[in-house]
Amino acid sequence: MQIEIKIPEHAIITADSEKVTIEHRGLRSFANHGGTGSSTIPYSAIASIDYKKPGITRGHIIIVPISGSEHGGGLGGLDPLYAGSAWGKKNAIIFGKKHQEEMNKLVELINKKIALTNSNTTVSSADELAKFKKLLDNNAITQEEYETKKKQLLNL
């Protein structure tokens, strides 16, 4: 499944099975974010999503990578009123009410992909130790191999 949202003369955000791509375009993006161009972030590198629905003010979606949010260098983050807001962030999209439904679907997809990615890659030391204990009990490894792996997993 792929979702692509185009905000004319401003930005395109695309989410596919592996990553999110944010492409800034036009003069408005240059002024707010410090440039045009694209950022690609794999789901495994996304720490969180900051999502604000539009109301009296415009809404935003900020993809926060594990490395942290980045200021794009534009004027958007320099004004104290907007400092820390989405206006100057490189991985942010500002949008109005007409894109809200699309953005809701996008956020849902990204959150599902992040959860799936994290659940597939997280294996605890206890789980690994249990696997090696089973191998030991089935005589697939020696007691010495088990003890070595146990020390390694428990950082002893």
Buried (B, 14 or more C-beta within 10 A) or exposed (E): EEBEBBBEEBBBBBBBEEBBBBBBBEEBBBBBBBEBBEBEBEBBBBEEBBBBBBEEEBBBBBBBBEEEBBBBBBBBBEEEEBEEBBBBBBBBBBBEEEBBEBBEBBBEBBBEBBEEBEEEEEEEEEEBBEEBBEBBEEEEBEEEEBEEBBEEBEEE
